[in-house]
Amino acid sequence: MPTSSETNTLGLRLIFYIGYMVSEFPINLVFQKFSIARTCGVFIVLWGSLLLCLTAANDFAGLVTVRFFLGMLESGVSPCFVLLTTMFYKR
């Protein structure tokens, strides 16, 4: 039977990917509607500042909340890096 700390770690991993899956398609639509450079910059700044807020979480509920929003913003940052990298590839 898993211990309490193992269950908490599993929950933190799970909530990250739930946030990732929930917001992946809407954020990709945002990339299609607006300039990739501006939206990527906004997502990176928001992602970095939320990453700094991770240290301010005092309890498990705070960690879960921050991890969920980190997953949401990460779903925009990863495809943005791929799009920016492919812009430099010339065939």
Backbone as JSON Lines, residues from 0, in Angstrom:
{"i":0,"aa":"M","n":[0.86,-1.17,0.0],"ca":[0.0,0.0,0.0],"c":[0.9,1.24,0.0]}
{"i":1,"aa":"P","n":[0.6,2.21,-0.87],"ca":[1.45,3.41,-0.94],"c":[1.33,4.27,0.3]}
{"i":2,"aa":"T","n":[2.43,4.91,0.64],"ca":[2.43,5.8,1.78],"c":[1.8,7.14,1.41]}
{"i":3,"aa":"S","n":[1.62,7.98,2.39],"ca":[0.98,9.28,2.17],"c":[1.83,10.17,1.27]}
{"i":4,"aa":"S","n":[3.15,10.14,1.44],"ca":[4.01,10.98,0.61],"c":[4.03,10.49,-0.84]}
{"i":5,"aa":"E","n":[3.96,9.17,-1.05],"ca":[3.9,8.65,-2.41],"c":[2.59,9.03,-3.09]}
{"i":6,"aa":"T","n":[1.5,9.01,-2.34],"ca":[0.2,9.4,-2.88],"c":[0.19,10.88,-3.23]}
{"i":7,"aa":"N","n":[0.79,11.72,-2.38],"ca":[0.85,13.14,-2.67],"c":[1.68,13.43,-3.91]}
{"i":8,"aa":"T","n":[2.8,12.73,-4.06],"ca":[3.64,12.92,-5.23],"c":[2.91,12.5,-6.49]}
{"i":9,"aa":"L","n":[2.2,11.4,-6.43],"ca":[1.42,10.95,-7.58],"c":[0.33,11.97,-7.92]}
{"i":10,"aa":"G","n":[-0.31,12.53,-6.91],"ca":[-1.35,13.53,-7.14],"c":[-0.8,14.79,-7.77]}
{"i":11,"aa":"L","n":[0.4,15.21,-7.35],"ca":[1.0,16.4,-7.94],"c":[1.38,16.17,-9.4]}
{"i":12,"aa":"R","n":[1.85,14.98,-9.72],"ca":[2.17,14.67,-11.12],"c":[0.89,14.61,-11.95]}
{"i":13,"aa":"L","n":[-0.13,14.01,-11.4],"ca":[-1.39,13.84,-12.13],"c":[-2.05,15.18,-12.4]}
{"i":14,"aa":"I","n":[-2.08,16.08,-11.44],"ca":[-2.75,17.36,-11.62],"c":[-2.02,18.22,-12.64]}
{"i":15,"aa":"F","n":[-0.7,18.08,-12.74],"ca":[0.07,18.8,-13.75],"c":[-0.4,18.39,-15.15]}
{"i":16,"aa":"Y","n":[-0.51,17.1,-15.38],"ca":[-0.89,16.63,-16.71],"c":[-2.36,16.84,-17.02]}
{"i":17,"aa":"I","n":[-3.2,16.92,-16.01],"ca":[-4.6,17.29,-16.24],"c":[-4.67,18.72,-16.74]}
{"i":18,"aa":"G","n":[-3.94,19.62,-16.1],"ca":[-3.89,21.0,-16.57],"c":[-3.3,21.11,-17.96]}
{"i":19,"aa":"Y","n":[-2.31,20.28,-18.25],"ca":[-1.68,20.26,-19.58],"c":[-2.69,19.84,-20.64]}
{"i":20,"aa":"M","n":[-3.43,18.76,-20.37],"ca":[-4.37,18.25,-21.36],"c":[-5.58,19.17,-21.54]}
{"i":21,"aa":"V","n":[-6.02,19.8,-20.47],"ca":[-7.18,20.68,-20.56],"c":[-6.91,21.88,-21.45]}
{"i":22,"aa":"S","n":[-5.72,22.41,-21.39],"ca":[-5.47,23.68,-22.07],"c":[-4.6,23.57,-23.33]}
{"i":23,"aa":"E","n":[-4.23,22.38,-23.72],"ca":[-3.36,22.27,-24.89],"c":[-4.02,22.77,-26.17]}
{"i":24,"aa":"F","n":[-5.22,22.33,-26.46],"ca":[-5.87,22.75,-27.7],"c":[-6.29,24.22,-27.7]}
{"i":25,"aa":"P","n":[-6.84,24.76,-26.62],"ca":[-7.17,26.2,-26.64],"c":[-5.93,27.09,-26.81]}
{"i":26,"aa":"I","n":[-4.82,26.7,-26.2],"ca":[-3.62,27.53,-26.32],"c":[-3.05,27.43,-27.73]}
{"i":27,"aa":"N","n":[-3.16,26.28,-28.36],"ca":[-2.7,26.17,-29.75],"c":[-3.57,27.01,-30.68]}
{"i":28,"aa":"L","n":[-4.84,27.16,-30.36],"ca":[-5.7,28.06,-31.13],"c":[-5.27,29.51,-30.94]}
{"i":29,"aa":"V","n":[-4.83,29.86,-29.74],"ca":[-4.31,31.21,-29.49],"c":[-3.07,31.47,-30.34]}
{"i":30,"aa":"F","n":[-2.21,30.46,-30.47],"ca":[-1.02,30.61,-31.31],"c":[-1.39,30.84,-32.78]}
{"i":31,"aa":"Q","n":[-2.48,30.26,-33.22],"ca":[-2.9,30.45,-34.61],"c":[-3.52,31.83,-34.84]}
{"i":32,"aa":"K","n":[-4.17,32.38,-33.82],"ca":[-4.87,33.66,-33.99],"c":[-3.95,34.87,-33.83]}
{"i":33,"aa":"F","n":[-2.94,34.76,-32.98],"ca":[-2.1,35.91,-32.65],"c":[-0.65,35.64,-33.07]}
{"i":34,"aa":"S","n":[0.16,36.66,-32.98],"ca":[1.57,36.56,-33.34],"c":[2.29,35.57,-32.41]}
{"i":35,"aa":"I","n":[3.05,34.68,-33.0],"ca":[3.73,33.65,-32.22],"c":[4.79,34.25,-31.3]}
{"i":36,"aa":"A","n":[5.46,35.3,-31.74],"ca":[6.51,35.89,-30.92],"c":[5.93,36.52,-29.65]}
{"i":37,"aa":"R","n":[4.85,37.24,-29.79],"ca":[4.25,37.9,-28.62],"c":[3.63,36.89,-27.66]}
{"i":38,"aa":"T","n":[2.85,35.97,-28.21],"ca":[2.2,35.01,-27.33],"c":[3.2,34.09,-26.65]}
{"i":39,"aa":"C","n":[4.25,33.72,-27.36],"ca":[5.28,32.89,-26.74],"c":[5.98,33.65,-25.61]}
{"i":40,"aa":"G","n":[6.27,34.92,-25.85],"ca":[6.89,35.73,-24.81],"c":[6.01,35.87,-23.58]}
{"i":41,"aa":"V","n":[4.72,36.07,-23.81],"ca":[3.78,36.19,-22.68],"c":[3.71,34.88,-21.91]}
{"i":42,"aa":"F","n":[3.6,33.75,-22.62],"ca":[3.52,32.47,-21.93],"c":[4.8,32.15,-21.17]}
{"i":43,"aa":"I","n":[5.94,32.5,-21.71],"ca":[7.2,32.22,-21.01],"c":[7.33,33.06,-19.75]}
{"i":44,"aa":"V","n":[6.94,34.33,-19.83],"ca":[7.01,35.19,-18.64],"c":[6.03,34.71,-17.58]}
{"i":45,"aa":"L","n":[4.8,34.37,-17.99],"ca":[3.82,33.86,-17.02],"c":[4.27,32.54,-16.42]}
{"i":46,"aa":"W","n":[4.82,31.66,-17.24],"ca":[5.28,30.37,-16.77],"c":[6.43,30.53,-15.77]}
{"i":47,"aa":"G","n":[7.36,31.43,-16.07],"ca":[8.48,31.66,-15.16],"c":[8.05,32.28,-13.85]}
{"i":48,"aa":"S","n":[7.12,33.23,-13.89],"ca":[6.67,33.85,-12.65],"c":[5.83,32.87,-11.83]}
{"i":49,"aa":"L","n":[5.07,32.02,-12.48],"ca":[4.31,31.01,-11.73],"c":[5.24,29.96,-11.15]}
{"i":50,"aa":"L","n":[6.33,29.68,-11.84],"ca":[7.33,28.76,-11.31],"c":[7.97,29.31,-10.04]}
{"i":51,"aa":"L","n":[8.17,30.63,-10.01],"ca":[8.67,31.26,-8.79],"c":[7.64,31.21,-7.67]}
{"i":52,"aa":"C","n":[6.36,31.26,-8.02],"ca":[5.3,31.18,-7.01],"c":[5.2,29.79,-6.39]}
{"i":53,"aa":"L","n":[5.79,28.8,-7.03],"ca":[5.77,27.45,-6.49],"c":[6.45,27.39,-5.13]}
{"i":54,"aa":"T","n":[7.44,28.25,-4.92],"ca":[8.14,28.25,-3.63],"c":[7.3,28.87,-2.51]}
{"i":55,"aa":"A","n":[6.26,29.61,-2.86],"ca":[5.44,30.27,-1.85],"c":[4.29,29.4,-1.35]}
{"i":56,"aa":"A","n":[4.11,28.23,-1.92],"ca":[3.02,27.36,-1.49],"c":[3.31,26.81,-0.11]}
{"i":57,"aa":"N","n":[2.34,26.97,0.79],"ca":[2.53,26.54,2.18],"c":[1.95,25.18,2.49]}
{"i":58,"aa":"D","n":[0.97,24.74,1.71],"ca":[0.33,23.47,1.98],"c":[0.1,22.7,0.68]}
{"i":59,"aa":"F","n":[-0.48,21.53,0.82],"ca":[-0.68,20.67,-0.35],"c":[-1.67,21.28,-1.33]}
{"i":60,"aa":"A","n":[-2.69,21.95,-0.85],"ca":[-3.67,22.58,-1.74],"c":[-3.01,23.68,-2.58]}
{"i":61,"aa":"G","n":[-2.1,24.43,-1.99],"ca":[-1.38,25.44,-2.74],"c":[-0.49,24.84,-3.81]}
{"i":62,"aa":"L","n":[0.17,23.74,-3.47],"ca":[1.0,23.04,-4.46],"c":[0.16,22.51,-5.62]}
{"i":63,"aa":"V","n":[-1.01,21.94,-5.29],"ca":[-1.87,21.41,-6.34],"c":[-2.33,22.52,-7.27]}
{"i":64,"aa":"T","n":[-2.69,23.66,-6.71],"ca":[-3.16,24.78,-7.52],"c":[-2.06,25.29,-8.44]}
{"i":65,"aa":"V","n":[-0.89,25.48,-7.89],"ca":[0.23,25.99,-8.7],"c":[0.62,24.97,-9.76]}
{"i":66,"aa":"R","n":[0.65,23.69,-9.42],"ca":[1.01,22.66,-10.4],"c":[-0.01,22.58,-11.53]}
{"i":67,"aa":"F","n":[-1.29,22.78,-11.21],"ca":[-2.32,22.77,-12.26],"c":[-2.08,23.91,-13.25]}
{"i":68,"aa":"F","n":[-1.85,25.12,-12.73],"ca":[-1.62,26.25,-13.62],"c":[-0.27,26.16,-14.33]}
{"i":69,"aa":"L","n":[0.72,25.53,-13.7],"ca":[1.99,25.28,-14.4],"c":[1.77,24.34,-15.58]}
{"i":70,"aa":"G","n":[0.93,23.34,-15.4],"ca":[0.61,22.44,-16.5],"c":[-0.1,23.17,-17.62]}
{"i":71,"aa":"M","n":[-0.99,24.09,-17.27],"ca":[-1.68,24.86,-18.29],"c":[-0.71,25.72,-19.09]}
{"i":72,"aa":"L","n":[0.21,26.38,-18.42],"ca":[1.15,27.23,-19.13],"c":[2.23,26.43,-19.85]}
{"i":73,"aa":"E","n":[2.59,25.3,-19.3],"ca":[3.57,24.44,-19.97],"c":[3.03,23.92,-21.3]}
{"i":74,"aa":"S","n":[1.74,23.74,-21.37],"ca":[1.15,23.27,-22.63],"c":[1.26,24.32,-23.72]}
{"i":75,"aa":"G","n":[1.54,25.55,-23.36],"ca":[1.79,26.58,-24.36],"c":[3.25,26.8,-24.64]}
{"i":76,"aa":"V","n":[4.08,26.56,-23.65],"ca":[5.51,26.82,-23.81],"c":[6.19,25.77,-24.69]}
{"i":77,"aa":"S","n":[5.89,24.51,-24.48],"ca":[6.54,23.45,-25.26],"c":[6.25,23.53,-26.75]}
{"i":78,"aa":"P","n":[4.99,23.65,-27.18],"ca":[4.75,23.8,-28.62],"c":[5.32,25.1,-29.19]}
{"i":79,"aa":"C","n":[5.38,26.12,-28.37],"ca":[5.94,27.39,-28.82],"c":[7.42,27.23,-29.15]}
{"i":80,"aa":"F","n":[8.15,26.51,-28.33],"ca":[9.56,26.27,-28.62],"c":[9.72,25.46,-29.91]}
{"i":81,"aa":"V","n":[8.86,24.5,-30.12],"ca":[8.92,23.7,-31.35],"c":[8.64,24.59,-32.56]}
{"i":82,"aa":"L","n":[7.61,25.44,-32.47],"ca":[7.27,26.32,-33.58],"c":[8.41,27.3,-33.88]}
{"i":83,"aa":"L","n":[9.0,27.86,-32.85],"ca":[10.09,28.8,-33.06],"c":[11.32,28.12,-33.64]}
{"i":84,"aa":"T","n":[11.58,26.9,-33.23],"ca":[12.72,26.16,-33.77],"c":[12.51,25.82,-35.23]}
{"i":85,"aa":"T","n":[11.3,25.43,-35.6],"ca":[11.05,25.06,-37.0],"c":[11.03,26.29,-37.92]}
{"i":86,"aa":"M","n":[10.86,27.46,-37.37],"ca":[10.9,28.67,-38.2],"c":[12.31,28.91,-38.76]}
{"i":87,"aa":"F","n":[13.34,28.42,-38.07],"ca":[14.71,28.62,-38.51],"c":[15.18,27.53,-39.48]}
{"i":88,"aa":"Y","n":[14.41,26.49,-39.62],"ca":[14.79,25.36,-40.5],"c":[14.42,25.72,-41.94]}
{"i":89,"aa":"K","n":[15.41,25.78,-42.78],"ca":[15.2,26.05,-44.2],"c":[15.53,24.79,-44.98]}
{"i":90,"aa":"R","n":[14.71,24.44,-45.88],"ca":[14.96,23.23,-46.67],"c":[15.64,23.57,-47.97]}
